[in-house]
Amino acid sequence: MKIITWNCNGAFRKKFESLTDKNADIHIIQECENPAETKDLNYKNWALNYLWIGDSKNKGIGIFAKENIELKLLNWSDIYKDHKVKHFLPCKVNNDFNLIAVWTHKNNSPNFGYIGQFWKYLQINKSRMSNSIIIGDFNSNSIWDQWDRWWNHSDVVKELKEIGIESIYHNREKEENGKETKPTFYLHRNLSKPYHIDYCFASKNHLEKTSNFVIENFENWKHLSDHTPIIITFK
């Protein structure tokens, strides 16, 4: 199975065809339109098997799969102490494993933006996360850890590891968090401002089945987005 995650930077209806030659089984796309409300027939016909959530019809997160793959939406909570966290889209794939698509937000929180949102989601649903792939745009890296917080990126990585879930990139590349040599995002598409903020975390059984992990060359994608696609292949 081949999975792609990509923050398309909006207007995915005009960009989805750039991914077709990758022949992925599942696409996790951040900042994409809701196929149910688009007027673009090509996009609608491409998105025949999908799940989607978002704040507006023009910008959300979607899971798009080939027609022979079953996506079953999971009824996991996204409410932490009366506050809704976003955006997290969990599903069961082929009744086999959990796939949690991620696009973290500031969510108007002065303290718990981005990785803080995922930290809260993790506290709510940690007991459900065995046999899972957690993938997407986390808008986060250990370089932004703050000394007086317990929901830093490094803390989240540690908590995931305690339940048997690790970053595939770091597992394969043997690099420390915060010292990644391969960026996934360039601020304002500026090559002098590279960051690693997109991840694929996976349970041990999926880590062991990973046969390939590719961060695409940004030069080939900068005309479309400030993020580059990540392609993961599992045996």
ZIMOLIN-V907574 format. One line per field, one symbol per residue. ss: DSSP state (H for helix, E for strand, C for the rest). Layout:
ss = ???
This chain:
ss = CEEEEEECCCCHHHCHHHHHHHCCCEEEEEEECCHHHCCCHHHHHHCCCEEEEEEECCEEEEEEECCCCCEEECCCCCEECCEECCCEEEEEECCCEEEEEEECCCCCCCCCCCHHHHHHHHHHHHHHCCCEEEEEECCCCHHHCCCCCCCCHHHHHHHHHHCCEEEHHHHHHCCCCCCCCCCCEEHHHCCCCEECCEEEEEEHHHHHHEEEEEECCHHHCCCCCCECCEEEEEC
